[in-house]
Amino acid sequence: MIDIMSLIQLPFIQRAVLAGILLSVLASVMGVITLIRKASFYGDAIAHSSLAGVALGLWLGWYPLATAMGYAVCIALLLPWLKKTFRLPLDNLLGILLPSSMGLGVLIFSLLPGFQPEMMSYLFGNIITIRQTDLWIVIGLFFISVSIFSLYLPRLLFLSLDEEYASLLKMRSTWLERVYEVLLAITVIAGVKLLGVVLINALLIIPASTAKMVSRSLYSWIWITVGLNMIIVIGGLLLSLVVNVPPGATIAVFAGTLFLFISLLFGPHNNR
């Protein structure tokens, strides 16, 4: 029987838990905003697109999360211009960019010499293999995001809730849109090493969707999402260690199971 207390004292588990907690906070706030904006597919598309940035970094011998960040931010900022230029719906553009960027990433990986275990790591993540360098990157991204939240969170929430009224109040909606896109890219890249490009959307969407069923105000929705996300990340991580299964997949399945359980208890069908 695995001794959980002994595991928690291991440095690599402590790094994983700390990184997971920081990611939980970022993913919770961005998840609530993303659900309000009805843009669940947006984060998924940026995450999948970032695989090309990861592969490009490995190909050039650069730090892959740095190139993934640059690629993801460029994609996030380029989308509004593409939407305006080609007059295509956003979901149409995302459906084009997602497979194209992910395919580009796979092609670059195939050109790298030798066996490439990094590809599977970045596709599905492995939170327990996070290095001290990766942890410092996550901490840096966390504090950058918190600084931006402290300046723009109320306006971001207001714009997401009522864009027309926000324009009447002469809010700089275009600037706030860019802030949201950059923050989403930061959150996605912070989670790529932990959960991978395939599973990161689980922390963005599932906890926020779960918390919405039991929250009574916007800010309680955010705080409940933060709590659920921490339970999901830490609980899924520990469960994966006990059962000896991949942590990223376990966290995603744990999130889905928790959503199902809470929806059965508090879902709309209980209000009939």
C-alpha positions as CSV (number, residue, x, y, z in Angstrom):
1,M,0.0,0.0,0.0
2,I,1.4,3.4,-1.0
3,D,2.0,5.8,1.9
4,I,0.5,9.1,0.8
5,M,2.2,11.1,3.5
6,S,5.6,9.8,2.4
7,L,4.8,10.6,-1.2
8,I,3.9,14.2,-0.3
9,Q,7.3,14.7,1.2
10,L,9.1,13.9,-2.1
11,P,10.4,17.0,-3.9
12,F,8.9,16.1,-7.3
13,I,5.4,15.6,-5.7
14,Q,5.7,19.0,-3.9
15,R,6.6,20.6,-7.2
16,A,3.6,19.0,-8.9
17,V,1.2,20.0,-6.2
18,L,2.4,23.6,-6.1
19,A,2.3,23.9,-9.9
20,G,-1.2,22.3,-9.9
21,I,-2.5,24.8,-7.3
22,L,-1.2,27.8,-9.2
23,L,-2.7,26.4,-12.5
24,S,-6.0,25.8,-10.7
25,V,-6.3,29.5,-9.8
26,L,-5.5,30.7,-13.4
27,A,-7.7,28.0,-15.0
28,S,-10.6,28.8,-12.7
29,V,-10.8,32.5,-13.5
30,M,-10.2,32.0,-17.2
31,G,-12.7,29.1,-17.3
32,V,-15.5,31.3,-15.8
33,I,-14.8,34.1,-18.3
34,T,-14.6,31.6,-21.1
35,L,-18.0,30.1,-20.2
36,I,-19.6,33.5,-19.9
37,R,-18.3,34.3,-23.4
38,K,-19.6,30.9,-24.7
39,A,-16.1,30.3,-26.1
40,S,-15.3,26.8,-24.7
41,F,-13.7,25.7,-28.0
42,Y,-11.4,28.8,-28.0
43,G,-9.0,27.5,-25.2
44,D,-9.0,24.0,-26.7
45,A,-8.0,25.4,-30.1
46,I,-5.1,27.5,-28.6
47,A,-3.9,24.5,-26.6
48,H,-3.8,22.2,-29.7
49,S,-2.2,24.9,-31.8
50,S,0.6,25.4,-29.3
51,L,1.9,21.9,-30.1
52,A,3.5,23.5,-33.2
53,G,5.3,26.0,-30.9
54,V,6.6,23.2,-28.7
55,A,7.9,21.2,-31.7
56,L,9.5,24.4,-33.2
57,G,11.3,25.0,-29.9
58,L,12.7,21.4,-29.8
59,W,13.7,21.7,-33.4
60,L,15.6,24.9,-32.9
61,G,17.1,23.8,-29.6
62,W,15.1,26.5,-27.6
63,Y,13.1,26.1,-24.5
64,P,9.8,24.6,-25.9
65,L,7.4,26.3,-23.5
66,A,8.8,29.7,-24.5
67,T,8.3,29.0,-28.2
68,A,4.8,27.5,-27.4
69,M,3.9,30.7,-25.5
70,G,5.0,32.9,-28.4
71,Y,3.1,30.7,-30.9
72,A,0.0,30.6,-28.8
73,V,0.0,34.4,-28.2
74,C,0.5,35.0,-31.9
75,I,-2.4,32.7,-32.7
76,A,-4.7,34.4,-30.1
77,L,-3.9,37.9,-31.4
78,L,-4.1,36.9,-35.0
79,L,-7.6,35.4,-34.8
80,P,-9.5,38.7,-34.7
81,W,-7.6,40.0,-37.7
82,L,-8.3,36.8,-39.6
83,K,-11.9,36.9,-38.6
84,K,-12.2,40.5,-39.9
85,T,-10.2,39.9,-43.1
86,F,-11.7,36.7,-44.3
87,R,-15.2,37.4,-42.7
88,L,-15.4,33.9,-41.3
89,P,-17.1,32.9,-38.0
90,L,-14.7,32.4,-35.1
91,D,-15.5,28.7,-34.8
92,N,-14.8,28.2,-38.5
93,L,-11.3,29.8,-38.1
94,L,-10.6,27.7,-35.0
95,G,-11.6,24.6,-36.9
96,I,-9.0,25.5,-39.5
97,L,-6.2,26.6,-37.3
98,L,-6.5,23.7,-34.8
99,P,-5.8,20.7,-37.1
100,S,-3.4,22.8,-39.2
101,S,-1.2,23.8,-36.3
102,M,-1.4,20.4,-34.6
103,G,-0.5,18.8,-37.9
104,L,2.5,21.1,-38.3
105,G,3.6,20.2,-34.8
106,V,3.5,16.5,-35.6
107,L,5.4,17.0,-38.8
108,I,8.2,18.9,-37.1
109,F,8.3,16.2,-34.4
110,S,8.7,13.6,-37.1
111,L,11.8,15.5,-38.5
112,L,13.6,15.4,-35.2
113,P,16.2,12.7,-34.9
114,G,15.7,9.7,-32.7
115,F,12.7,8.7,-30.5
116,Q,10.7,11.7,-29.3
117,P,9.0,11.0,-25.9
118,E,8.5,14.7,-25.6
119,M,5.7,14.6,-28.0
120,M,3.6,12.3,-25.8
121,S,4.6,14.3,-22.8
122,Y,3.3,17.5,-24.3
123,L,0.2,15.9,-25.8
124,F,-1.0,14.3,-22.6
125,G,1.2,16.0,-20.0
126,N,2.9,14.5,-16.9
127,I,2.6,16.7,-13.9
128,I,4.9,14.5,-11.8
129,T,7.8,15.1,-14.1
130,I,7.7,18.9,-13.8
131,R,11.3,20.2,-13.3
132,Q,12.3,23.1,-11.1
133,T,12.8,25.2,-14.3
134,D,9.2,24.4,-15.4
135,L,7.9,25.3,-11.9
136,W,9.6,28.7,-12.0
137,I,8.0,29.3,-15.4
138,V,4.6,28.4,-14.0
139,I,5.2,30.7,-10.9
140,G,6.3,33.6,-13.2
141,L,3.2,33.1,-15.5
142,F,1.0,33.0,-12.4
143,F,2.2,36.3,-11.0
144,I,2.1,38.0,-14.4
145,S,-1.6,36.8,-14.8
146,V,-2.5,37.9,-11.2
147,S,-1.0,41.3,-11.9
148,I,-3.2,41.6,-15.1
149,F,-6.2,40.3,-13.2
150,S,-5.8,43.0,-10.6
151,L,-6.0,45.6,-13.3
152,Y,-8.6,44.2,-15.6
153,L,-10.7,41.4,-14.0
154,P,-13.8,43.5,-13.2
155,R,-13.9,45.0,-16.7
156,L,-13.2,41.7,-18.3
157,L,-16.2,40.2,-16.5
158,F,-18.4,43.1,-17.3
159,L,-17.4,43.0,-21.0
160,S,-18.1,39.3,-21.1
161,L,-21.5,39.6,-19.5
162,D,-22.8,42.6,-21.6
163,E,-20.6,43.7,-24.5
164,E,-23.2,46.2,-25.8
165,Y,-23.6,48.0,-22.4
166,A,-19.8,48.0,-22.0
167,S,-19.5,49.8,-25.4
168,L,-22.1,52.4,-24.2
169,L,-19.9,53.0,-21.2
170,K,-17.0,53.6,-23.7
171,M,-14.9,50.7,-22.3
172,R,-11.9,49.9,-24.5
173,S,-13.5,46.6,-25.7
174,T,-10.8,45.9,-28.3
175,W,-8.0,46.2,-25.8
176,L,-9.9,44.1,-23.3
177,E,-10.4,41.4,-25.9
178,R,-6.7,41.3,-26.5
179,V,-6.1,41.1,-22.7
180,Y,-8.4,38.1,-22.5
181,E,-6.8,36.3,-25.5
182,V,-3.2,36.8,-24.0
183,L,-4.4,35.6,-20.5
184,L,-6.0,32.6,-22.1
185,A,-2.8,31.8,-24.0
186,I,-0.8,32.2,-20.8
187,T,-3.1,29.8,-18.9
188,V,-3.0,27.2,-21.6
189,I,0.8,27.2,-21.8
190,A,1.1,27.1,-18.0
191,G,-0.9,23.9,-18.1
192,V,0.6,22.2,-21.2
193,K,3.5,20.7,-19.3
194,L,1.1,19.5,-16.5
195,L,-1.8,18.1,-18.5
196,G,-0.8,18.4,-22.1
197,V,-2.5,20.1,-25.1
198,V,-5.2,17.4,-25.3
199,L,-6.4,17.6,-21.6
200,I,-5.8,21.2,-20.5
201,N,-9.3,22.2,-21.4
202,A,-10.6,19.8,-18.7
203,L,-9.4,22.3,-16.1
204,L,-10.7,25.3,-18.0
205,I,-14.2,24.1,-18.7
206,I,-15.3,21.2,-16.4
207,P,-14.7,22.8,-12.9
208,A,-16.3,26.1,-14.0
209,S,-19.3,24.2,-15.5
210,T,-19.6,22.2,-12.2
211,A,-19.4,25.3,-10.0
212,K,-22.0,27.1,-12.0
213,M,-24.7,24.7,-10.8
214,V,-24.1,25.5,-7.1
215,S,-23.0,29.2,-7.2
216,R,-25.3,32.1,-6.4
217,S,-23.3,35.0,-7.6
218,L,-20.5,35.7,-10.1
219,Y,-17.7,35.9,-7.6
220,S,-18.9,32.9,-5.7
221,W,-18.8,31.1,-9.0
222,I,-15.2,32.0,-9.4
223,W,-14.2,31.0,-5.8
224,I,-16.1,27.7,-6.0
225,T,-14.4,26.9,-9.3
226,V,-11.0,27.6,-7.7
227,G,-11.8,25.2,-4.8
228,L,-13.1,22.5,-7.2
229,N,-10.1,22.8,-9.4
230,M,-7.7,22.4,-6.5
231,I,-9.6,19.3,-5.3
232,I,-9.5,17.9,-8.9
233,V,-5.8,18.5,-9.5
234,I,-4.6,17.3,-6.1
235,G,-7.1,14.5,-5.8
236,G,-6.5,13.3,-9.3
237,L,-2.7,13.5,-8.8
238,L,-2.8,11.4,-5.6
239,L,-5.2,8.9,-7.1
240,S,-3.0,8.4,-10.1
241,L,0.0,7.7,-7.8
242,V,-2.0,5.2,-5.8
243,V,-3.5,3.4,-8.8
244,N,-0.3,3.9,-10.9
245,V,-2.0,5.4,-13.9
246,P,-1.2,8.6,-16.0
247,P,-1.9,11.7,-13.9
248,G,-3.2,13.9,-16.7
249,A,-5.8,11.4,-17.8
250,T,-6.7,10.7,-14.1
251,I,-7.2,14.4,-13.4
252,A,-9.4,14.8,-16.5
253,V,-11.6,11.7,-15.6
254,F,-11.8,12.8,-12.0
255,A,-13.1,16.2,-13.2
256,G,-15.7,14.6,-15.4
257,T,-16.8,12.3,-12.6
258,L,-17.1,15.1,-10.1
259,F,-19.2,17.1,-12.7
260,L,-21.5,14.1,-13.1
261,F,-21.9,13.6,-9.4
262,I,-22.7,17.3,-8.6
263,S,-25.0,17.6,-11.6
264,L,-27.0,14.6,-10.3
265,L,-27.3,16.3,-6.9
266,F,-27.8,20.0,-8.0
267,G,-28.5,19.9,-11.7
268,P,-31.6,21.7,-13.3
269,H,-33.6,18.5,-13.1
270,N,-33.7,18.8,-9.3
271,N,-35.6,22.1,-9.6
272,R,-38.6,20.6,-11.2
